[in-house]
Amino acid sequence: MAENGAHLLAPLLDPCYKMLRMEFVWVVPRARLFPEAAFHGYLPLHPAEHESNFLAVARAEGFFQERRYAETHPEFKQIIPYVIVRRGRELLCLTRLQTQSEKRLHGRRSIGVGGHINPCDAPAQPGEDLFRNACVRELREELELPPGALPLTPLGLLNDDSTDVGAVHVGLVYRLDAEDLPVAIRETSAMTGRFEPLHALEAAAAAADSAFESWSALLLRSGALARLDAPHSSIPIPTSAYPAEATEPWFVPQTTRNLPRSSKSSRA
């Protein structure tokens, strides 16, 4: 079901999956997103490229699927909005506390706020967008922000098919400019957060014992965040894969044959 019909199904799915303890998430067939080659790492894109090369496809070809099924089928990619919050040359960095339910996240650091796209994010009014709705919902769930529109800018994509969790997710990276916004952590019992200099975060992510979640580490190690004020440069898809040590995104032929096969549900 394409996004233009998502708002019709959303009122039915939301109460149903809550009652049945099911979750439906927006997925797109991998072959539609990456018809030739799937990249690894962070791929910066112009906003126009972000829209035409990815978001338009994700809207037209995506649909809501039961999450437990999606977590074990890498032929589908779950779309995850991932928002970095910037204030000048500093980024908001979150640290997950041991009170969180997922033990694998305890002590992990993250520069991204995000999560799965659910039926409640489907556009209800003209001009609304599925992906921006999900960004705003996730931001307001985790952070205390003032009412009104939030200044979001699309930056690029994150992909990591080397792990079970990464193989079934792809990240939509956005930036929230918070120079003039008060920002506070909403669930202080679950996480802490503060703005930290970008250069210090990049140095911490480069350490062998880095505590950053995989997507945050990929973003910080890419060096692209230091160029946020400069125009994005397109990165053409090559005919052969970059070596694993390359600093730019590298690409592999599109196939699910050798991808990890998830055996349990996890959050990206």
C-alpha positions as CSV (number, residue, x, y, z in Angstrom):
1,M,0.0,0.0,0.0
2,A,1.6,3.3,-1.1
3,E,1.6,6.3,1.2
4,N,-1.3,8.0,-0.6
5,G,-3.6,5.3,1.0
6,A,-1.8,5.0,4.3
7,H,-4.0,7.5,6.1
8,L,-7.0,5.3,5.3
9,L,-5.6,2.3,7.0
10,A,-3.9,4.0,9.9
11,P,-7.0,4.5,12.1
12,L,-7.7,0.8,11.8
13,L,-4.2,-0.4,12.5
14,D,-3.4,1.8,15.5
15,P,-6.1,0.4,17.9
16,C,-5.8,-3.1,16.5
17,Y,-2.1,-3.5,17.0
18,K,-2.2,-1.9,20.5
19,M,-4.9,-4.3,21.5
20,L,-3.1,-7.3,20.1
21,R,0.3,-6.1,21.3
22,M,1.4,-6.0,17.7
23,E,3.4,-3.2,16.0
24,F,3.2,-2.3,12.3
25,V,6.1,-0.5,10.8
26,W,6.8,1.1,7.4
27,V,8.9,-1.1,5.1
28,V,10.1,-1.0,1.5
29,P,11.2,-3.9,-0.6
30,R,15.1,-3.9,-0.6
31,A,15.1,-4.4,-4.4
32,R,13.1,-1.2,-4.8
33,L,15.4,0.9,-2.7
34,F,18.6,-0.5,-4.0
35,P,17.9,-1.9,-7.5
36,E,21.6,-2.1,-8.4
37,A,23.9,-1.8,-5.3
38,A,23.4,-1.3,-1.6
39,F,25.8,1.1,0.0
40,H,27.5,0.7,3.4
41,G,27.9,3.6,5.8
42,Y,26.7,7.2,5.5
43,L,25.6,8.6,2.1
44,P,25.2,12.4,2.1
45,L,22.6,13.7,-0.4
46,H,21.3,17.0,-1.6
47,P,17.7,17.5,-0.3
48,A,16.5,17.2,-3.9
49,E,18.4,14.0,-4.3
50,H,17.2,12.8,-0.9
51,E,13.6,13.3,-2.2
52,S,13.9,12.0,-5.7
53,N,16.2,9.1,-5.3
54,F,14.9,7.7,-2.0
55,L,11.9,9.3,-0.3
56,A,9.7,9.3,-3.4
57,V,10.5,5.6,-3.9
58,A,10.0,4.8,-0.2
59,R,6.5,6.5,-0.3
60,A,5.4,4.9,-3.5
61,E,6.7,1.4,-2.8
62,G,6.3,1.2,1.0
63,F,3.6,-0.3,3.2
64,F,3.0,-1.2,6.8
65,Q,4.1,-4.7,7.9
66,E,4.0,-6.5,11.2
67,R,7.4,-5.7,12.9
68,R,8.1,-9.2,14.1
69,Y,8.0,-10.4,10.5
70,A,10.0,-7.5,9.2
71,E,12.8,-8.1,11.8
72,T,13.6,-11.5,10.3
73,H,13.2,-10.8,6.6
74,P,16.1,-8.7,5.1
75,E,14.3,-8.6,1.7
76,F,12.5,-5.6,3.3
77,K,14.0,-2.5,4.8
78,Q,12.4,-0.8,7.7
79,I,12.7,3.0,7.3
80,I,14.0,4.7,10.5
81,P,14.1,8.5,10.8
82,Y,17.3,9.5,12.6
83,V,17.6,13.1,13.7
84,I,20.7,14.8,14.9
85,V,20.1,17.9,17.0
86,R,22.6,20.7,16.3
87,R,23.4,23.9,18.2
88,G,26.2,25.7,16.5
89,R,29.3,23.4,16.4
90,E,27.8,21.2,19.1
91,L,25.5,18.1,18.8
92,L,23.1,16.7,21.3
93,C,24.6,13.4,22.6
94,L,22.4,10.9,24.5
95,T,23.5,8.2,26.9
96,R,21.2,5.3,27.6
97,L,20.8,4.4,31.3
98,Q,20.5,0.9,32.7
99,T,16.9,1.5,33.5
100,Q,16.0,1.0,29.8
101,S,14.4,-2.3,28.9
102,E,16.9,-3.3,26.2
103,K,20.1,-4.4,27.9
104,R,22.1,-4.1,24.7
105,L,21.6,-0.3,24.8
106,H,22.8,0.2,28.4
107,G,25.6,2.7,28.5
108,R,25.5,3.3,24.7
109,R,25.8,6.8,23.4
110,S,23.9,8.2,20.4
111,I,23.7,11.4,18.4
112,G,20.5,10.4,16.7
113,V,16.8,10.6,17.9
114,G,14.6,8.3,15.9
115,G,12.6,5.1,15.6
116,H,10.2,3.1,13.5
117,I,7.5,4.7,11.4
118,N,4.0,3.6,12.7
119,P,0.5,4.0,11.3
120,C,-0.1,7.1,13.5
121,D,2.5,8.9,11.4
122,A,0.4,8.7,8.2
123,P,-0.5,12.1,6.8
124,A,-3.9,13.3,8.0
125,Q,-3.8,16.8,6.4
126,P,-2.7,18.1,3.0
127,G,1.0,19.0,3.0
128,E,1.9,16.6,5.7
129,D,4.6,14.0,5.1
130,L,4.9,10.5,6.5
131,F,8.7,10.8,7.2
132,R,8.6,14.3,8.7
133,N,5.6,13.3,10.9
134,A,7.7,10.4,12.2
135,C,10.7,12.6,12.9
136,V,8.6,15.1,14.8
137,R,6.8,12.4,16.9
138,E,10.1,10.7,17.8
139,L,11.7,14.1,18.8
140,R,8.8,15.1,21.0
141,E,8.6,11.6,22.6
142,E,12.3,11.8,23.7
143,L,12.8,15.5,24.1
144,E,11.1,18.5,25.6
145,L,10.7,21.0,22.7
146,P,8.6,24.1,22.2
147,P,5.3,23.8,20.3
148,G,5.2,24.7,16.6
149,A,7.0,23.6,13.5
150,L,10.5,22.2,13.9
151,P,13.3,23.3,11.4
152,L,14.2,19.9,9.9
153,T,16.7,19.4,7.1
154,P,17.3,16.1,5.3
155,L,21.0,15.2,5.1
156,G,21.3,11.6,3.7
157,L,21.1,7.9,4.4
158,L,22.6,5.3,6.8
159,N,22.9,1.7,5.9
160,D,24.8,-1.2,7.5
161,D,24.1,-4.7,6.2
162,S,26.9,-6.3,8.2
163,T,24.7,-7.1,11.2
164,D,21.3,-8.7,11.8
165,V,19.8,-5.5,13.0
166,G,21.3,-3.3,10.3
167,A,20.3,-5.7,7.5
168,V,16.6,-5.0,8.1
169,H,16.8,-1.2,8.6
170,V,17.9,1.9,6.7
171,G,18.2,5.3,8.3
172,L,16.9,8.7,7.0
173,V,19.2,11.3,8.5
174,Y,17.8,14.7,9.3
175,R,19.2,17.7,11.2
176,L,17.2,19.7,13.7
177,D,18.7,23.2,14.1
178,A,18.3,24.1,17.7
179,E,20.2,27.4,18.0
180,D,17.0,29.2,19.1
181,L,15.2,26.2,20.7
182,P,15.2,25.1,24.3
183,V,16.0,21.4,24.4
184,A,15.7,19.1,27.4
185,I,15.6,15.3,27.9
186,R,12.0,14.1,28.5
187,E,12.7,10.7,30.2
188,T,15.5,11.6,32.5
189,S,15.1,8.2,34.2
190,A,16.0,6.4,30.9
191,M,18.7,8.6,29.4
192,T,20.9,11.6,29.9
193,G,21.9,14.1,27.3
194,R,23.9,17.3,26.7
195,F,25.4,19.3,23.8
196,E,29.0,18.4,23.1
197,P,31.6,19.8,20.6
198,L,31.5,17.9,17.3
199,H,35.3,17.4,17.3
200,A,35.2,15.7,20.8
201,L,32.4,13.4,19.6
202,E,34.3,12.5,16.5
203,A,37.4,11.7,18.6
204,A,35.4,9.5,20.9
205,A,33.7,7.6,18.1
206,A,37.2,6.9,16.5
207,A,38.4,5.1,19.7
208,A,38.6,1.4,19.6
209,D,36.4,1.1,22.7
210,S,33.8,3.6,21.4
211,A,30.5,3.4,23.3
212,F,28.5,4.9,20.4
213,E,25.7,2.9,18.7
214,S,26.6,1.7,15.2
215,W,24.8,4.4,13.2
216,S,26.2,7.2,15.4
217,A,29.7,5.8,15.0
218,L,29.2,5.6,11.2
219,L,28.0,9.2,11.1
220,L,30.8,10.6,13.3
221,R,33.6,8.6,11.6
222,S,32.4,9.7,8.1
223,G,33.6,13.3,8.7
224,A,30.6,14.6,6.9
225,L,29.1,16.3,9.9
226,A,31.9,18.8,10.0
227,R,30.8,19.9,6.5
228,L,27.1,20.4,7.4
229,D,27.2,24.1,6.3
230,A,28.8,23.3,3.0
231,P,26.8,22.1,0.0
232,H,26.5,18.3,-0.1
233,S,28.4,16.6,-3.0
234,S,26.8,13.7,-4.9
235,I,28.6,10.4,-4.6
236,P,28.0,8.3,-7.8
237,I,27.4,4.6,-7.4
238,P,30.6,2.8,-8.7
239,T,30.7,-0.3,-10.8
240,S,32.7,-2.2,-8.2
241,A,32.7,-2.1,-4.4
242,Y,35.0,0.2,-2.4
243,P,37.4,-1.5,-0.1
244,A,36.2,-1.9,3.5
245,E,38.7,0.7,4.7
246,A,37.5,3.4,2.4
247,T,36.3,6.7,4.1
248,E,33.6,7.3,1.5
249,P,30.5,5.1,1.4
250,W,31.2,1.8,-0.5
251,F,28.8,-0.2,-2.5
252,V,28.1,-3.9,-2.9
253,P,25.9,-5.7,-5.5
254,Q,22.3,-5.9,-4.5
255,T,21.4,-9.4,-3.1
256,T,19.9,-10.8,0.0
257,R,21.6,-14.2,-0.4
258,N,24.5,-13.5,2.0
259,L,22.8,-11.1,4.4
260,P,22.6,-11.9,8.1
261,R,19.3,-13.5,8.9
262,S,17.8,-12.0,12.1
263,S,16.4,-14.4,14.6
264,K,14.9,-12.0,17.1
265,S,13.3,-8.6,17.1
266,S,15.6,-5.6,17.9
267,R,15.5,-1.9,17.6
268,A,17.9,-0.2,15.3
